[in-house]
Amino acid sequence: MKENHDELGYFMVQTLTEKMLEKGLISFDEYDKLTALNRQTFSPLYADLLPKRLDISSKTI
C-alpha cells in the first residue's frame, strides 16, 4: 500500500514540477534539484529506471 502512495505522490509532485518548468517559474537547475528531491522523498518503485536528468534539447519550453 505504501508503494502505491509513493508512486502517486511522486507522480503528482513531478507533474507539478514539470508544469513549473514549462511556465518558466523555475530554472532547469531548480527542476533537476526538485526532481532529485521528489525521488528521494517519495522513493518511486522504478526510480532507478528514470533518467537522472531531463533531456530538453528536443523540447521547446
N, C-alpha and C positions, 0 to 999 in steps of 0.2 A: 504494500500500500504506500509506504514512504517513497518508493521508487517512482510511482505514478505522480505523487505530489511534487517530487523534484523535477520530473520531466515537464509537468505542466507549468510549474513556477519558472523554470528555465525558459521554456517557450515564450511565456508571457513577457518576461523582462527582456529577453533577447529581441523580441519583436519590437518592443518599445525602444530599445537601444538603437535598432536599425532605423526606425522612423525618425528618431532624433538626429541621426547622421544624415539621413536623406533631406531633412528640413534645414540642415546647417546649424542645428542647435549645439552640436558637439563636433569636435575635430576628429580626424581619423585616428590620431593617437589616443584620444579620450575613448573612442569607440573600442579600440583594442584593449585598453585597460578595463573598461566596463565588461567586455566580453570575458576576459580572464577572471574578473571578479564574479561574474554570473556563473561561470563554470565551477569556480571554487565554492561558491555559496550553495548552489543547487545540485552540484555533482550529477549532471545528467548521465544516464546509463552508458551512453555511447560517446562520452566526452573525448576519449582518445581517438575516435574516428573523425572528429570535427577538425576543420583546418585551424591552425594556430593563429593565422592572420587572414583577414578578408582580402581577397584579390579584387580590387575595384578598378583595375586597369581596363577591364572590358565593360564597366558600367559607367553610365553618365549620372552623376549625382548633382 
